[in-house]
Amino acid sequence: MWAFFSARLRMWLLLAIGAPLLGWLLGRIGDAIEARRGPTAVSRGLQTGRRWLRRRARGPLATSLDDRERPAR
C-alpha cells in the first residue's frame, strides 16, 4: 500500500504524522527520566531531539501535541 503513494505524499505523511509523534514520544521519555533521576545527558539528548523534531514537524499533529508541553520552570 505504501508503494502506491507518491514520494511527495509519503514525505508529507512522515512529516505530518510521524515527526510530531516521535517528538512527543522522545519528550515523554526524557521527562520521565528527568523526573526520576534529575537532568542527565540522556534526558537532555531526548529533549534536544524533541525540540529538533518540533521545528521540522508540519501538519495538524505538530501544533496539537505541542500545546500539552510541560510548563516552564
C-alpha positions, 0 to 999 in steps of 0.5 A: 500500500505504501508503494502506491503513494507518491514520494511527495505524499509519503514525505508529507505523511512522515512529516505530518504524522510521524515527526510530531509523534516521535517528538512527543514520544522522545519528550515523554521519555526524557521527562520521565527520566528527568523526573526520576533521576534529575537532568542527565545527558540522556534526558537532555539528548531526548529533549534536544531531539524533541525540540529538533523534531518540533521545528521540522514537524508540519501538519495538524499533529505538530501544533496539537501535541505541542500545546500539552508541553510541560510548563516552564520552570 
